[in-house]
């Protein structure tokens, strides 16, 4: 029984795999100060709702872009799963060629997404991951990671508008009925939503033009589902991209199938 943990700057995903299928998934807000014991209490209560017990878990794989959280996640695995976790970027070999000037700077989440995508889709690919930041990563036809684009995500943009402009309120993210808003809130919602759709469409078009080849576009991430129906630039919405990549890394590292 594998516990896969994917931790972003805003949200963290915990998923359980029984060797054949993903049987449960939960999300929580990322809190770097949360201790191993607090994780264990939270996780055991959620598992009980699925008639599962924490003691059933005996393996763990972790991908985190929050370095200060890794200590507590490692202790969660050691103390409660009695297993040394596989941590992306520390004790795992991803088996993917990173063709950037500084491969060590590429976030583990981006490489995990690439592996998850390559299990289902053939390259060349553009992977759109919408979270705290929006990333558009390019995977070559031979499966190599070739770089990408990083831009502020929707929630970051909304908070920046509210924080920097005294008269602009904090708003909820939703698809507006019209592009042209007739009040401040609807105008902000349009700017955030359709502005990010335009960003995604524009960057996809520029990447394809620069590379001069047909590419499959796969979207994932917390808010990507909102954009999927709003644009034809995205070919597939795949919410399981990251955990599929984590499972593949675990299987490669342990030799299990």
Secondary structure, DSSP 4 states (H G I P E B T S, - for coil): -EEEEEE-SSEEEEEEE-SSSEEEEEEEE--TT--HHHHHHHHHHHHHHTT--GGG--EEEEEES-HHHHHHHHHHIIIII-SPPEETTTS------B-STTGGGS-HHHHHHHHHHHTTSPSSEEEEEESSEEEEEEE-TTS-EEEEEEEE-HHHHHHHHHHH-TTPPP------S-SS-SSHHHHHHHHHHHHHHHHHHHHHHHHHHHHTS--EEEEESTTHHHHHTT-SS--EE-TTHHHHHHHHHHHHHHT--
